[in-house]
Amino acid sequence: MRPLLICVLAALTTFTTVAAADDPITLPNPPELPDIGSPASAMLSGSDEYQLGAMVIQQIRDQNGILEDPEVTEYLNALASRLATQAPDGAPHFQLFAVKDTAINAFALPGGFICINAGLIIQTHSESELASVMAHEMAHVTQHHIARAIRAQSQQSLTTAAAMLAAILLGTLGGGGGQAIEGGIAAAQGLAVQQQINFTRDNEAEADRVGIGFLAGAGFDTRAMANFFETIGRTEGLAGTYIPAMLQDHPVTSVRIAEARARAAQFGPQKVKESLNYLLVRERVRVLTAPGDQDIEKFYQARLQKNSADIGTRYGEALALMVDNRPVEAEKILDKLVEQHDSLTLLHAALGQAQVKAGQTNDGVATLNHAVQLFPRNVPVTIRYAEALMKAGRPAEAHTVLLDLFNNVPPTPEQIRLIALAASAAGDPGDAYFYMGEYQISGGNLQMAAQQLTLALSTPNLSSVQRARYQARLDEVREYLQNSRLRRVSNTQ
């Protein structure tokens, strides 16, 4: 559980400097890019923090580091929303992302963006343990550790910041985890890193204290934080001995575990009811991130032979069977699970997918249509329904369903791309070009976005509403590009 705020923020200084040439913007109304390259810039506004965090998320997404799965994303954000009710007024809206990395790691970014590694999710033993990690990371944000770190890093050189950024991305996406990142920091900064690490340790202690308060207020088991610290300690084992203790930004020590247990005891006994969705999502992440050379179905067979037939294991087995191209067997398992737990959206979505994959497309569409009626505008269910409709040769219905959803819920880039494909298949090229423009905007490619929006406007037989919508968006992109050019000219004079 290593947020590494100091190195992240140093890297973000680099992002602000080098990103100006491409001028990425975020939907729907991008703020001006902040200038934090000088010592005078001691603090960041909320919009500045959001912009910087969005840049890092885009970098990780460009490296195919984000697990783009609507079921996992929906669950993580629902869990974060429960914790966020304990955050102080003025806290940012938190956005959670699962990262495709088997290392036990998590980190917070400016603007309320929080990344949780797949390996961390898999290694938790309860929903409260997962929530404890989120609470810790959310505390980094609410306590303004990010702005304070930038103030401490205002003298950071561009060369060192770039090296640290590379270390972060390699450590995040290359499977090296926290220790690999720390090695990159040491190489980038040498002996000067010690003072910055001490600053981070103070932040860690504060995040532990504040985070456990979030945990208690949201109704989770406060003992889970110390329990998970012990899990981290056991997993790291001897690996930690190969890096000097002074270079470990927040080692999991017996003192830290004892402090967490003492804080938990202050809240007294609690009645904790954990969601079954946790068990499903943990196994879903396990299956989706399993190495290609691993027979994940055998993993679940071994579990079942040990009489571990809980709902998570059966769901994971069904997903593994689908990966193994045995959807009929998966359907049988999921059909029974839906009968037993008809309030769990993940089961309905998986059953519909299994039926479609088994060639029973009409049954799959019917299953997912029923789920949409039970859970209106649930993102994973609606997306799986739209995918099934497209598979059934009914793209116009898929387009309509997705329009209704995304007029009420902000889509991810991959979901924007899905609606563009649905519009194209439905014979609506105007909307197809428009949403491909939105897809390019989400990735920061404004020149390509302008081209797509121009193509949208040139489409014949547009309605007046479509034309006005496309033109307004194109005008916004062009204005942003023009202002960016003027800023660059002004900076060179």
Phi, psi and omega in degrees: 000078191237094181288331176051056187297322183300310183290325178299315184289326174298319178295323181296328174302320177296317179306315184296325182286313188274342184282347185299330182294324181266339178049060177292147176230161180244154180281148355264335185232092185291136175281169175296143178293133182283155174251104181241027184274359182240158180298339182291338182273086188275331185226165179242145172282168178300319180292325177297313181298318179299314182299317181293316178299319179297325178298316182293317178301319179296322177298316179293320179296319179298333178272011182059036183267346181270135174280100185275075181233117185298326180295313181293314181298317180299316182295312182301319181287328175294319178296318178295323179297322178296318178290324184295341177296342180265353182286152180292160176302142180091355177294147181291164171287125183274138175235126183255142179225138172269133182253138182283074179213133183276354177289149176281106186200155173201151178207150178260149178235163177302150175083009177088012176276129180229130180250132179240122180291147176302320180299325178292315180301316182295325185277350177288153180250353180204163177296326179295324177296315177297317179296327180295324177295313179300316181299319178299313181292322178296326178295324176303321182286310184293334179271007175059033176298330182294309180296321180293325178292321179297319178299318180291336184256016188297340180265008184299131179283154181297319182297313180294318180298321180295320179296321180292321177300315179299320180297319180298310183295319178295318180293325181286318190256346186265003178085003182279338177071197186300320183295321179295321178296316182298322177298321177296321179296315181300317180294324184284326189241344179062218186293337182294348183288339187301315181298322181290323179295320177300321178298319180294322180299320177299319178298320181298316180297319179293319179296325176298313183296311182290319183298322181291334173292318175301317183299313181294315182296329181273001175087023177262168180283113183292341178289346186294330181297311178295322178300318182285328173304319179295323176300316179298314181300318179293323183289319180294321177051230183282349184303323183295339183287347182273357176238129181307142183303326183291344179263001177267115192295326177206074182297148178274098183257167176297330178294316181295319179295317180296320179296320179295321179293321179296319178294319180299322182295333180294337181272352177072182180294144183229147172267113185244125175244114184263148184283140173293337179301329178302312181299322180291313184293321179301316180287328177297315178297320179301315182289315185293334182251009179295138178301151183298333181270005180261132175274089186294334179295326178294328177301315182285329175298319178296321178297315182295326178293338177268015179065028176261080186249041178290172185298324179295317180295317181293320177296314178300320177299317180296317178297319179297322177295323177293321176298327181273013180059044175232059187293332180296318176295321178297320181300319180299318179294313184291325179300318179291320180295322178296320177300322183278331185222069187284000178266358183264112185297326182298327180290316178300314182298316181293322179297314178300318179295319180297319180295317178296317181293332179279002181087003178265063190298316181297321177295319179297317178298317180296317179299315183285328175297318177298319179296322178297324178292323179288323185231075184301134176060023168289125189299305181300316182297315182294320179295316179295326177295315179297320178297319179294320178298319178294322178295330180275004180077029180236059186293330180297320177292321178299317179300315181296316180298316181290323177300315179298319181294310189278354168281350181240338182229129179297129180275157171278167178305317180295327178287327174297317179297322179297316181290330175295317178295321179294318179296319179296314180294333180277358180081028177243079185295331179299309178293327178298313178295319182299313182287333172292328173297317178296323178297317178294322177298317181298335177264002177084007181266085187285329178297314178294324178298317179298322178296316181296318180292327176294318176297322178299317181291335180275356180292132180289158173063035175286147172282163180297326178293315179299314183299316180295321181293314181296316183295319180298319181291319178297318178299321180296315180295315180297320179296319179295317179297319180296315179297324179295318178297318179296321178295319180294319178297318181295323181288336181273349182272000000 
